[in-house]
Amino acid sequence: MERGKRFVLDTSAIFCLKDNEAGAARVEWILEKAKQKQAKVFVSFMTLMEYLYICYMRFGKELAHRA
């Protein structure tokens, strides 16, 4: 990939996609570009931890481990 686009997804972008909220189509488009090797997507460790924590608080331990 030559000087392609780069995106950083935060927790709200991940939940937006998961919950099919406004902006989900944009996040899906970004992920599709990454799948096609036309972009790079980055997610920080803390974003992943926050996502798992929120899932744990919303849905409980069992479902959070499946997220």
N, C-alpha and C positions, 0 to 999 in steps of 0.2 A: 504494500500500500504506500503510495507516494504522497506525502504531505496531505493525507486525508484529514477529514474532520475528526475532532476529538470531543467527547462529551463526558461529563462527570454527573452521575445520577446520585441524588440525595434520597433520603428516606421518603420524603413526600412524593417524589417521582415514582418510587417503587410501589408505594401504597396507591398512588393514583392509578397505576396500571393494574394492580391487583384488584382494586375495588371498582374498576372501570369508571373512574371519575373524569371530570373535564381535564383534558391534557393527556389522557391515556393513549389516544391515537398518535400523539407526538412522541411519546416514550416508545411505543411500539415501532414507529417509523425509525427511530434512532437505533433500536435493537436490530431491526431488519437490515439497516445499513451496515451494522457491525457484523451481522451474520454473512453478508455479502462481501465482507472485507473492504468496505468502502468507508468505514469509520472505526474508531476505537472508542470503547466505553470503559470508564473507570468507576469503581464504587469503593469507597474507603472502608477500612475495617470497622471504623466506628459506625458508619451507616449500616453495615450488616448487623452489628451488635444491637443498634437501636431498633432495627426492623425485627429482629428476633425477640427483643425485650417486649416490644409493643404487641407482637403476636402472642407472646406468653401471657401478657396481662389481659388481652382481649379474649383469647381462645383457650388458654390453659396449656399445660406442659405438653401433652400429647400432640395437639395440633401444631403447636409452635415448632416442635421437632420435625414436622413434615413440611414446614414452610421453607 
